[in-house]
């Protein structure tokens, strides 16, 4: 039984890897779009991504809001973060990105 579980989890891992590859045809959901956006943005701006705060389907792909650590400081609550909007096409290829907000980690959103 343990051998069967290992084979299943290995196949699952392989499937997930294929889904994150651009142009793979499968895996065109919001989770894959978020992963593609983080990967593409981190490669371009050389700052580590912190997470995804929004994913929205558009007419020709996806728009993903990615939070990025731009300046690490001590204490951590004074670090500078930014939110980038990343536009992807249907295959997960980067079309455009732009920084839309910059803020201190400890700052609350204005409501």
C-alpha positions in Angstrom: 0.0 0.0 0.0 2.8 2.4 0.8 4.4 1.7 -2.6 1.1 2.6 -4.3 0.8 5.9 -2.4 4.4 6.8 -3.4 3.6 6.1 -7.1 0.4 8.2 -6.9 2.1 11.1 -5.2 5.0 11.0 -7.7 2.5 11.1 -10.6 0.6 14.0 -8.9 3.9 15.9 -8.5 4.7 15.3 -12.2 1.3 16.5 -13.2 1.6 19.7 -11.1 5.0 20.4 -12.7 3.6 20.1 -16.2 0.7 22.4 -15.3 3.1 25.2 -14.3 5.1 25.0 -17.5 4.1 27.6 -20.1 2.3 26.4 -23.1 1.5 23.0 -21.6 -2.1 23.3 -22.7 -3.4 22.0 -19.4 -3.7 23.8 -16.1 -5.2 27.1 -17.2 -6.8 27.8 -13.8 -6.2 30.6 -11.3 -3.7 28.5 -9.3 -1.5 28.0 -12.3 -1.9 31.6 -13.4 -0.7 32.8 -9.9 2.3 30.5 -10.1 3.3 31.7 -13.6 2.9 35.3 -12.5 5.1 34.9 -9.5 7.8 33.0 -11.5 7.9 35.5 -14.4 7.9 38.6 -12.2 10.6 37.4 -9.8 12.8 36.6 -12.8 12.4 40.1 -14.1 12.6 42.3 -11.0 15.0 40.1 -8.9 13.0 40.7 -5.8 11.4 37.8 -3.9 7.6 37.4 -4.2 5.7 37.2 -0.9 2.4 36.0 -2.3 -0.6 36.6 -4.5 -3.4 38.9 -3.3 -5.7 38.7 -6.3 -6.3 36.7 -9.5 -8.8 37.7 -12.1 -9.6 36.3 -15.5 -9.5 38.8 -18.4 -10.7 38.5 -22.0 -7.3 37.3 -23.2 -5.8 35.7 -20.1 -5.2 36.5 -16.5 -4.4 39.6 -14.3 -2.6 38.6 -11.1 -1.7 41.0 -8.2 1.6 39.8 -6.8 3.1 41.1 -3.5 6.9 41.5 -3.5 9.5 42.3 -0.8 11.4 45.2 -2.3 13.5 46.4 0.7 14.1 44.1 3.7 14.5 46.0 7.0 14.9 45.3 10.6 12.4 45.2 12.3 10.5 43.3 9.6 7.4 45.6 10.1 9.4 48.4 8.4 10.3 46.5 5.3 9.0 47.9 2.0 6.7 45.8 -0.1 5.0 46.5 -3.4 2.0 45.1 -5.3 2.5 44.4 -9.0 -0.2 43.7 -11.5 0.9 41.0 -13.9 -1.0 40.3 -17.1 -0.6 36.8 -18.6 -1.9 35.4 -21.9 -4.0 32.2 -22.0 -0.8 30.1 -22.0 0.7 31.8 -19.0 3.2 33.9 -20.9 3.9 37.4 -19.5 2.3 40.2 -21.5 2.8 43.1 -19.1 3.6 44.1 -15.5 3.5 47.3 -13.5 3.9 48.3 -9.9 0.6 49.7 -8.6 1.4 50.2 -4.9 4.3 50.5 -2.5 3.9 50.2 1.3 5.4 49.3 4.6 4.7 45.8 5.8 3.1 47.1 9.0 0.9 49.6 7.3 -2.9 48.9 7.0 -4.9 49.6 3.9 -6.9 52.8 3.8 -10.6 51.9 3.7 
